[in-house]
Amino acid sequence: MTAAMSCAGLRKSYGDVLAVQDVGFSIAPGEAYGLLGPNGAGKTTTISMLVGLVRPDSGAVHICGTDLATDPMTAKSKIGYVPQEIALYPELTGRENLRFFGRLFGLPRRALARRIDEVLDLVGLSDRADGKLDTYSGGMKRRINIGAALLHGPELLILDEPTVGVDPQSRKAILDGVERLVAGGMALLYTSHYMEEVERVCDRVAIIDHGRIVADGTRHELVSMVGSADKIKLTLDGDADSAFAKLQTVEGVLEAVRTGTATVRLIAEGGRYLLPALITAVEGSASVTAAEVVEPDLEATFLHLTGSTLRD
Ligand SMILES: Nc1ncnc2c1ncn2[C@@H]1O[C@H](COP(=O)(O)OP(=O)(O)OP(=O)(O)O)[C@@H](O)[C@H]1O
């Protein structure tokens, strides 16, 4: 089966900054694939190479079997790409914005009117379609942007951090809409630094850090990389620096990260059974005022693989 998208050996540097190095993965038709990594990990640079906006220093991209470098028009016609920045006309309505983009894509007038209705329904904005863009919330504008990328019926939808800076109602509408599209057979590449979103929407996830894919697999495969360890969140009262140093030496603690002035996140073998040892370890420096033990999730895997949290 021809992949909806495949890339191999992608590399891009900006001066001295090696933004992406040796990135390769593929997305099957109808598969939802997530790129999960903190800000600056190289997600946008990777996507920019996949959609033909940035030329890679090396590597290749195929969209539905077409080489992006040799036949960019055919390859790009199969992609719906939604960048982080919103590029819409504030004085036009949502529907008019979509009409403008549909004409740019060269869609015939009558088919376009029908397609705009379908797309408005998909992004949950049918009832606000005739309001001007400058009366929309940031999230509604993002939803129109997603709609614009869907007009030409792409086989692969690429969303770059689609929920950053949007209100909760739009966030829900975006995630619900994306799930419907995937259920309808669309392949998806979804980037985010929000673990919960990637866990919810994606069948397979690549963890990207410092321009490299450090692991990829299903949620289950990735989480099992942490083994039997649990994630433990502690809140400390006292000298958190010295308490943190002590916690790192406790037997069973695999990874430790400061997540705030008084908060620490640990990956540790033994989970809740280790709590007494952790509380004892910090004695003399601080006291533990709250403790939470959670089952491993993608964030625990990220912590395990990279030694940092997704949001630091
Ligand atoms: N045009 C550019 N010129 C110079 N450096 C750049 C440029 N674009 C990206 N970078 C650098 O490349 C690295 C990867 O950036 P990129 O935007 O791809 O990361 P990201 O994971 O998408 O993060 P974000 O979500 O914050 O955009 C960063 O160190 C960034 O500063």
The ligand as an SDF file (V2000), in Angstrom:
LIG
                    3D

 31 33  0  0  0  0  0  0  0  0999 V2000
   13.9680   30.5830    9.9220 N   0  0  0  0  0  0  0  0  0  0  0  0
   14.7570   30.2130   10.9270 C   0  0  0  0  0  0  0  0  0  0  0  0
   15.9660   30.7870   11.1250 N   0  0  0  0  0  0  0  0  0  0  0  0
   16.7700   30.4030   12.1350 C   0  0  0  0  0  0  0  0  0  0  0  0
   16.4660   29.4390   13.0440 N   0  0  0  0  0  0  0  0  0  0  0  0
   15.2710   28.8420   12.9260 C   0  0  0  0  0  0  0  0  0  0  0  0
   14.3440   29.1910   11.8730 C   0  0  0  0  0  0  0  0  0  0  0  0
   13.2500   28.4080   11.9920 N   0  0  0  0  0  0  0  0  0  0  0  0
   13.4650   27.6260   13.0810 C   0  0  0  0  0  0  0  0  0  0  0  0
   14.6750   27.8680   13.6280 N   0  0  0  0  0  0  0  0  0  0  0  0
   15.2670   27.1760   14.7880 C   0  0  0  0  0  0  0  0  0  0  0  0
   15.1900   25.7880   14.5340 O   0  0  0  0  0  0  0  0  0  0  0  0
   14.8210   25.0780   15.7130 C   0  0  0  0  0  0  0  0  0  0  0  0
   13.5340   24.3000   15.4740 C   0  0  0  0  0  0  0  0  0  0  0  0
   12.4410   25.2150   15.3320 O   0  0  0  0  0  0  0  0  0  0  0  0
   10.9600   24.7800   14.9650 P   0  0  0  0  0  0  0  0  0  0  0  0
   10.1660   26.0320   14.7900 O   0  0  0  0  0  0  0  0  0  0  0  0
   11.0210   23.8220   13.8510 O   0  0  0  0  0  0  0  0  0  0  0  0
   10.5190   24.0240   16.2760 O   0  0  0  0  0  0  0  0  0  0  0  0
    9.0470   23.6230   16.7500 P   0  0  0  0  0  0  0  0  0  0  0  0
    9.1710   22.2940   17.3890 O   0  0  0  0  0  0  0  0  0  0  0  0
    8.1040   23.7540   15.6300 O   0  0  0  0  0  0  0  0  0  0  0  0
    8.7050   24.6880   17.8270 O   0  0  0  0  0  0  0  0  0  0  0  0
    7.5100   25.7490   17.8260 P   0  0  0  0  0  0  0  0  0  0  0  0
    6.2850   24.9650   18.1170 O   0  0  0  0  0  0  0  0  0  0  0  0
    7.9070   26.6970   18.9150 O   0  0  0  0  0  0  0  0  0  0  0  0
    7.5080   26.3820   16.4460 O   0  0  0  0  0  0  0  0  0  0  0  0
   14.7130   26.1100   16.8190 C   0  0  0  0  0  0  0  0  0  0  0  0
   15.9600   26.1520   17.4900 O   0  0  0  0  0  0  0  0  0  0  0  0
   14.4700   27.3930   16.0660 C   0  0  0  0  0  0  0  0  0  0  0  0
   14.9530   28.4880   16.7990 O   0  0  0  0  0  0  0  0  0  0  0  0
  1  2  1  0
  2  3  1  0
  2  7  2  0
  3  4  2  0
  4  5  1  0
  5  6  2  0
  6  7  1  0
  6 10  1  0
  7  8  1  0
  8  9  2  0
  9 10  1  0
 10 11  1  0
 11 12  1  0
 11 30  1  0
 12 13  1  0
 13 14  1  0
 13 28  1  0
 14 15  1  0
 15 16  1  0
 16 17  2  0
 16 18  1  0
 16 19  1  0
 19 20  1  0
 20 21  2  0
 20 22  1  0
 20 23  1  0
 23 24  1  0
 24 25  2  0
 24 26  1  0
 24 27  1  0
 28 29  1  0
 28 30  1  0
 30 31  1  0
M  END
$$$$
